[in-house]
């Protein structure tokens, strides 16, 4: 794990982000506060990949509703 001061982190943000892709990076402030920077893993799933729902509506019910809404 690499440790940077706040000032170093500000000056080398691009380097920090590259490092954080592979390991945790710590940023320490003068007041003693410590922050961890880690990269999130990219998800390969589509935002349209949503779980289905259970309903008693039939295909015909849905088609009828669409037909009615288009007739207006």
MMTF fields as JSON, N, C-alpha, C and O atoms, coordinates in Angstrom:
{
  "mmtfVersion": "1.0.0",
  "mmtfProducer": "UNKNOWN",
  "numBonds": 287,
  "numAtoms": 288,
  "numGroups": 72,
  "numChains": 1,
  "numModels": 1,
  "chainsPerModel": [1],
  "groupsPerChain": [72],
  "chainIdList": ["A"],
  "bondAtomList": [4, 2, 8, 6, 12, 10, 16, 14, 20, 18, 24, 22, 28, 26, 32, 30, 36, 34, 40, 38, 44, 42, 48, 46, 52, 50, 56, 54, 60, 58, 64, 62, 68, 66, 72, 70, 76, 74, 80, 78, 84, 82, 88, 86, 92, 90, 96, 94, 100, 98, 104, 102, 108, 106, 112, 110, 116, 114, 120, 118, 124, 122, 128, 126, 132, 130, 136, 134, 140, 138, 144, 142, 148, 146, 152, 150, 156, 154, 160, 158, 164, 162, 168, 166, 172, 170, 176, 174, 180, 178, 184, 182, 188, 186, 192, 190, 196, 194, 200, 198, 204, 202, 208, 206, 212, 210, 216, 214, 220, 218, 224, 222, 228, 226, 232, 230, 236, 234, 240, 238, 244, 242, 248, 246, 252, 250, 256, 254, 260, 258, 264, 262, 268, 266, 272, 270, 276, 274, 280, 278, 284, 282],
  "bondOrderList": [1, 1, 1, 1, 1, 1, 1, 1, 1, 1, 1, 1, 1, 1, 1, 1, 1, 1, 1, 1, 1, 1, 1, 1, 1, 1, 1, 1, 1, 1, 1, 1, 1, 1, 1, 1, 1, 1, 1, 1, 1, 1, 1, 1, 1, 1, 1, 1, 1, 1, 1, 1, 1, 1, 1, 1, 1, 1, 1, 1, 1, 1, 1, 1, 1, 1, 1, 1, 1, 1, 1],
  "groupList": [{"groupName": "UNK", "atomNameList": ["N", "CA", "C", "O"], "elementList": ["N", "C", "C", "O"], "formalChargeList": [0, 0, 0, 0], "bondAtomList": [1, 0, 2, 1, 3, 2], "bondOrderList": [1, 1, 2], "singleLetterCode": "X", "chemCompType": "L-PEPTIDE LINKING"}],
  "groupTypeList": [0, 0, 0, 0, 0, 0, 0, 0, 0, 0, 0, 0, 0, 0, 0, 0, 0, 0, 0, 0, 0, 0, 0, 0, 0, 0, 0, 0, 0, 0, 0, 0, 0, 0, 0, 0, 0, 0, 0, 0, 0, 0, 0, 0, 0, 0, 0, 0, 0, 0, 0, 0, 0, 0, 0, 0, 0, 0, 0, 0, 0, 0, 0, 0, 0, 0, 0, 0, 0, 0, 0, 0],
  "groupIdList": [1, 2, 3, 4, 5, 6, 7, 8, 9, 10, 11, 12, 13, 14, 15, 16, 17, 18, 19, 20, 21, 22, 23, 24, 25, 26, 27, 28, 29, 30, 31, 32, 33, 34, 35, 36, 37, 38, 39, 40, 41, 42, 43, 44, 45, 46, 47, 48, 49, 50, 51, 52, 53, 54, 55, 56, 57, 58, 59, 60, 61, 62, 63, 64, 65, 66, 67, 68, 69, 70, 71, 72],
  "secStructList": [7, 3, 3, 3, 3, 2, 2, 2, 2, 2, 2, 6, 2, 2, 2, 2, 2, 2, 2, 2, 6, 6, 1, 7, 3, 3, 3, 3, 7, 6, 6, 1, 7, 3, 3, 3, 3, 7, 7, 7, 7, 7, 7, 7, 1, 7, 6, 6, 7, 7, 7, 7, 7, 7, 7, 7, 7, 7, 2, 2, 2, 2, 2, 2, 2, 2, 2, 2, 2, 2, 2, 7],
  "xCoordList": [0.853, 0.0, 0.895, 1.842, 0.587, 1.324, 0.629, -0.597, 1.426, 0.893, 1.377, 2.564, 0.435, 0.745, 0.21, -0.784, 0.887, 0.331, -0.737, -0.82, -1.542, -2.591, -1.988, -2.502, -0.899, -0.258, 0.267, 0.096, 0.905, 1.404, 0.249, 0.347, -0.829, -1.989, -2.566, -2.923, -2.654, -3.169, -2.299, -2.803, -0.99, -0.051, 0.059, 0.422, -0.25, -0.06, -1.331, -1.292, -2.455, -3.739, -3.77, -4.265, -3.254, -3.258, -2.479, -2.927, -1.318, -0.501, -1.245, -1.222, -1.897, -2.658, -3.758, -3.952, -4.48, -5.571, -5.048, -5.679, -3.907, -3.307, -2.883, -3.114, -2.272, -1.864, -3.071, -3.024, -4.147, -5.338, -6.029, -6.843, -5.716, -6.294, -5.76, -6.424, -4.559, -3.916, -3.745, -3.608, -3.751, -3.549, -4.226, -4.602, -4.371, -4.976, -3.977, -2.787, -4.474, -3.639, -4.196, -5.407, -3.319, -3.735, -3.311, -2.199, -4.218, -3.92, -4.073, -5.117, -3.01, -3.01, -2.953, -2.152, -3.823, -3.818, -3.032, -2.764, -2.672, -1.909, -2.662, -2.054, -4.011, -4.795, -4.935, -5.596, -4.319, -4.342, -5.396, -5.402, -6.286, -7.316, -6.665, -5.754, -7.151, -6.612, -7.745, -8.829, -7.482, -8.465, -7.873, -6.689, -8.683, -8.246, -8.843, -10.006, -8.04, -8.491, -8.301, -7.181, -9.408, -9.349, -10.253, -11.23, -9.918, -10.73, -11.888, -11.76, -13.007, -14.165, -13.999, -13.478, -14.443, -14.375, -15.485, -16.62, -15.133, -16.1, -17.017, -16.558, -18.308, -19.275, -19.565, -19.774, -19.576, -19.806, -21.27, -21.602, -22.142, -23.552, -24.221, -23.802, -25.238, -25.96, -26.869, -27.42, -27.029, -27.971, -29.414, -30.3, -29.651, -30.993, -31.239, -32.335, -30.241, -30.372, -31.019, -30.331, -32.332, -33.078, -33.854, -34.242, -34.079, -34.829, -36.292, -36.881, -36.844, -38.245, -39.177, -38.743, -40.462, -41.457, -42.556, -42.792, -43.202, -44.331, -45.609, -45.845, -46.434, -47.702, -48.72, -48.369, -49.949, -51.005, -51.487, -52.412, -50.859, -51.228, -50.76, -49.641, -51.622, -51.263, -50.707, -50.818, -50.116, -49.617, -50.754, -50.574, -51.904, -53.052, -53.468, -53.834, -53.419, -53.74, -52.8, -53.233, -51.527, -50.533, -50.779, -50.754, -51.014, -51.279, -52.54, -52.573, -53.559, -54.791, -54.524, -55.024, -53.746, -53.425, -52.643, -52.892, -51.703, -50.915, -51.831, -51.754, -52.691, -53.603, -54.516, -54.723, -55.052, -55.928, -55.166, -55.682, -53.947, -53.175, -52.81, -52.701, -52.619, -52.288, -53.52, -53.385, -54.697, -55.923, -56.318, -57.127, -55.779, -56.184, -55.534, -55.772],
  "yCoordList": [-1.174, 0.0, 1.233, 1.327, 2.17, 3.425, 4.464, 4.484, 5.318, 6.365, 7.712, 7.897, 8.659, 9.997, 11.018, 10.784, 12.149, 13.262, 13.915, 13.645, 14.761, 15.454, 16.261, 16.239, 16.97, 17.798, 16.947, 17.301, 15.825, 14.926, 14.372, 14.261, 14.033, 13.485, 14.506, 14.158, 15.746, 16.797, 16.971, 17.125, 16.947, 17.185, 15.978, 16.132, 14.784, 13.563, 12.744, 11.515, 13.419, 12.72, 11.653, 10.549, 11.966, 11.001, 9.739, 8.624, 9.92, 8.785, 7.973, 6.743, 8.662, 7.987, 7.117, 5.982, 7.644, 6.882, 5.64, 4.584, 5.756, 4.582, 3.541, 2.346, 3.995, 3.08, 2.396, 1.209, 3.155, 2.631, 1.539, 0.789, 1.441, 0.371, -0.988, -2.008, -1.003, -2.273, -2.476, -3.611, -1.398, -1.517, -0.365, 0.64, -0.527, 0.525, 1.653, 1.416, 2.885, 4.067, 4.823, 5.017, 5.249, 5.992, 7.445, 7.749, 8.339, 9.77, 10.269, 10.084, 10.91, 11.397, 12.918, 13.537, 13.501, 14.954, 15.325, 14.482, 16.599, 17.082, 16.887, 16.665, 16.972, 16.835, 15.381, 15.1, 14.466, 13.053, 12.222, 10.998, 12.855, 12.109, 11.267, 11.718, 10.051, 9.129, 8.664, 8.316, 8.661, 8.248, 7.16, 7.205, 6.186, 5.114, 5.314, 5.691, 5.058, 5.165, 3.797, 3.297, 3.205, 1.925, 2.013, 2.762, 1.252, 1.31, 0.335, -0.738, 0.709, -0.178, -1.079, -0.662, -2.302, -3.239, -2.917, -2.633, -2.968, -2.703, -3.902, -5.04, -3.64, -4.714, -4.89, -3.914, -6.139, -6.426, -6.63, -7.099, -6.286, -6.522, -5.246, -4.133, -5.433, -4.33, -3.648, -4.308, -2.326, -1.645, -2.065, -1.805, -2.716, -3.193, -4.609, -5.145, -5.208, -6.554, -6.451, -6.404, -6.415, -6.255, -7.537, -8.248, -7.834, -9.043, -8.926, -7.845, -10.044, -10.069, -9.973, -10.066, -9.785, -9.732, -10.75, -11.112, -11.19, -12.11, -11.298, -10.4, -11.615, -10.919, -11.891, -12.909, -11.551, -12.399, -11.859, -12.41, -10.786, -10.224, -11.164, -11.676, -11.378, -12.236, -11.374, -10.148, -12.03, -11.313, -10.547, -9.41, -11.165, -10.513, -9.267, -8.259, -9.317, -8.142, -6.979, -5.834, -7.289, -6.25, -5.675, -4.459, -6.555, -6.089, -5.226, -4.221, -5.613, -4.818, -3.434, -2.429, -3.387, -2.106, -1.202, 0.002, -1.78, -0.985, -0.478, 0.686, -1.346, -0.958, 0.192, 1.152, 0.101, 1.153, 2.464, 3.529, 2.389, 3.615, 4.291, 5.516, 3.523, 4.105, 4.666, 5.51, 4.217, 4.657, 6.064, 6.71, 6.543, 7.849, 8.977, 10.138],
  "zCoordList": [0.0, 0.0, 0.0, 0.782, -0.881, -0.962, -0.085, 0.021, 0.535, 1.404, 0.884, 0.617, 0.742, 0.261, 1.25, 1.936, 1.307, 2.066, 1.195, -0.003, 1.792, 1.052, -0.102, -1.22, 0.181, -0.848, -1.992, -3.159, -1.668, -2.711, -3.545, -4.767, -2.876, -3.575, -4.551, -5.676, -4.13, -5.008, -6.24, -7.352, -6.035, -7.135, -8.069, -9.235, -7.569, -8.353, -8.492, -8.438, -8.669, -8.712, -9.807, -9.58, -10.968, -12.074, -11.688, -11.953, -11.064, -10.619, -9.556, -9.578, -8.638, -7.58, -8.161, -7.725, -9.142, -9.746, -10.452, -10.397, -11.113, -11.759, -10.716, -10.899, -9.636, -8.561, -7.921, -7.599, -7.74, -7.067, -7.88, -7.34, -9.169, -9.975, -9.538, -9.723, -8.958, -8.587, -7.096, -6.639, -6.33, -4.883, -4.154, -4.758, -2.875, -2.057, -1.862, -1.657, -1.927, -1.723, -0.529, -0.421, 0.366, 1.547, 1.417, 0.984, 1.801, 1.792, 3.226, 3.852, 3.742, 5.131, 5.146, 4.446, 5.962, 6.129, 7.382, 8.238, 7.471, 8.626, 9.93, 10.977, 9.867, 11.095, 11.546, 12.546, 10.814, 11.199, 10.495, 10.627, 9.751, 9.028, 7.927, 7.233, 7.79, 6.79, 5.885, 6.355, 4.579, 3.588, 2.713, 2.379, 2.341, 1.455, 0.08, -0.063, -0.919, -2.299, -2.954, -3.06, -3.389, -4.089, -5.312, -5.328, -6.314, -7.531, -7.429, -6.838, -8.004, -8.059, -9.271, -10.305, -9.129, -10.242, -11.231, -10.85, -12.495, -13.55, -13.7, -13.805, -13.711, -13.889, -15.367, -16.088, -15.817, -17.22, -17.549, -18.638, -16.63, -16.917, -17.425, -17.107, -18.196, -18.809, -17.792, -16.912, -17.909, -17.02, -17.291, -16.478, -18.439, -18.779, -18.265, -18.427, -17.654, -17.11, -15.728, -14.709, -15.715, -14.464, -14.177, -15.105, -12.915, -12.587, -13.022, -13.008, -13.398, -13.803, -12.608, -11.46, -12.885, -11.817, -12.116, -13.269, -11.084, -11.232, -11.329, -10.521, -12.321, -12.492, -13.084, -13.681, -12.903, -13.468, -14.82, -15.418, -15.294, -16.594, -17.696, -17.663, -18.655, -19.782, -20.91, -20.888, -21.885, -23.052, -23.718, -24.155, -23.792, -24.412, -23.631, -24.236, -22.295, -21.47, -21.811, -21.936, -21.957, -22.253, -23.652, -23.841, -24.626, -25.986, -26.048, -26.758, -25.316, -25.268, -24.667, -25.171, -23.602, -22.954, -23.898, -23.961, -24.627, -25.593, -26.701, -27.092, -27.202, -28.291, -27.827, -28.57, -26.625, -26.094, -25.929, -26.266, -25.415, -25.198, -26.514, -26.562, -27.578, -28.888, -29.601, -30.486, -29.235, -29.904, -29.455, -30.121, -28.367, -27.835, -28.554, -28.225]
}
